């Protein structure tokens, strides 16, 4: 059975045609000629693709282990779970600015870094992959923070749910479905982050 979005190859195919109209015409041309900034973007586009690949691998494990593979079949169960999508509206708006988008990406990475403990509890045999993913997320966040400082961009702090306790589940099945949706939401978050980085690279 296929994972949601169909694995990394299809996922990257989706990223290639995903519309990004909202950012056209954003006043960011002053960044486009900065070679260090372009190098940062190219490296971290690759890094984001690697993280997406690790998320897809965990989604395949959830699918194979628990037969939880299709998001539309689980929507009714989702209503009983407290699994929120991390906001990314600052990376979509027509008034897109790098500092607000980057800050929101960093806030989201912090939130998902914490919520991946739920996945580690669910899949103890794959703890190493989860830990690698968390390390990569921390490094991506650090890279973005360093680049913001190098460009003199203001750091905007968004509230993070990372301080909240991990979600509790009333049953093992709800724990499994919760893990499925954490990964599905994280995948969508990363797709948006990828498109934002790619947009800046193409200015």
N, C-alpha and C positions, 0 to 999 in steps of 0.2 A: 504494500500500500504506500502511496505517496505521502510525503509530509506536506503541510500547508505550504503553498507557493511552489511546491514541486521540487525542492532541492536547490542546490546552489546555482546550477547552470540556468535553470528557469528563472530563479530569483534575479540573477544578474541580467537576464534578458528583460525582465520586467523593469529593472532599473534603467535600462537603456532607452525605453520608450516612454517612461513615466513623465507626464507633463510637468513643466517647471515654469509655466507662463508667469507666475506671480512675481518672479524676480527680474524679468526682463526690464532693462532700463534703470535698474538700481544704480545709484551714484557711487560705484565702487571702482571705477577705472584707475584710480590712483594706486590701487593695490596690484593691478594686473601686471605691471611691469617690474615688480619687485621679485628678483630671482630667488632670494631666500624664501619668500612667501610661496612662490610657485613650487619650490622644492618641498616645502612643508606640506603643501596640498597634495602633491603626487605621492609622497611617502605615506601620508595618512589616508589617502584613498585606498592604497594597497592594504594598509593596516585595518581599515574598516572592512574591506573585503575578507580579510582573514578572520576577523571576529564574526562576520556573517556566516562564514563557513563553519566555524565552531558551533554557532547557534543552530545551524541547519543539522549538524551532526547530532546535537542533543535532541533536536526535534525528531530525528529518525529513531533515536533510542526510545523516546517516549512512545512513538508510534509502534515500534516493534515490541516493546515490553508490555505496554498497557492497551494496545490497540486503540489509542487515541490519536487519530490522524486527520480528521476533518473538522474544521472549526464550526461550520454551519450545523453539524450534528450535535454540538455541545453548547449551543447558545442558551438553551433552557437551563442547563446546569449553571452556566455562568451567572445567571441572575441571582443565584444564591451565594455567590462568592464576592469577596471584597478585593477584586483585582482591578486596579485602576491603570489606565493608559497614561504614561508620562506625557505632559503637554509639550508640543513642539511648534506652537503657532508662531513663535518668533522666527522660525526658519522658513515660514511659508508666506508671510505678509508681503504685500507690495512695497512696504516701507522697510524691507529687509536691511539690516545692518549687521556686519560681522560680529560686533561685540555682543549684541543681544542673542544672536543665534548661537555663537560659540558658548556663551554662558549657559544657555538652556541645554545645549548638548552636554556640558559638564555636569549640570544638575541631574540630568537624566542618567548619565553614566554612574553617578553616585547612588542614585535610587536603585538602579538595576543591579549594581554591585552587591547591595544588601539583599535584594530579593532573590538573588541566585542561591543564597543559602537554602531556600526552599527546594531548589533543584538538587542541591547536594544531598539534602536529607532524603529526597525521593529516589535518587540514583546513586547510592553510596559506592557502587562499583565503578562509577565514572567520576569520582571526586577529583581525579587528576585533571580531567578535561575542564571541569568547572573551575578549578583553581587557575589553570592556564588562561581561561577566558577572563576571569576576574583580574589577573595580572595584566593582560593585554588591555582591558578596559581602563585600569588605573594608569597605564602608560599612555594611552590615547588621551585621557583627560589631562595628564601632565604635559603632553606635547602641545595641546591646545592652549593651556594656561601659559606655557613658555612663549608660544607664538604671540599670544595677546600682549604679553609684557614687551616682547621685542618690537611689536608694532605700535606700542603706546596706546592700545585700546583699553577702554575702561572695563573693569571687571564688574559685571552685574551679578549679584547673588540672588538666585531664585530659591524659594523655599524648597527644601528637599524632604521627602518622606523617609529618607534613610534613617532618621532618628526614631521612627515608629517601630514598634515591635513587628516581627514577622507575622503574616496573616496566620490565623488559626483555622483549621478545617475540622468540620464535624465528623468526617469519615475519611478513610483511606482513599476512597474514590474521589471525594472532593479535593483531597490533597493532589491526586494525580491530575485532575482537570485543572486545578489551580496552577500546577507546574506547566501544563500545556499552554495556558493563556499567558503566563509570565513570559514564556519563550516567544509566543506569537506576537505579543505586544512589543517585546524587545526587538524582534525582527523588523517590525514596522518602524520603530524608533530609529534603528540603524539605517534603514532604507532612506529615511528623511535626512539623516545626518550625511549620508553618502551623496545624495542629490545636492545638498547645500554645498559640500566641499567641491563637487564636480562643477557646479555652477560658477563658483569663484575661480576655479581653474580655467574655465572657458571664457572668462571676461575678455 
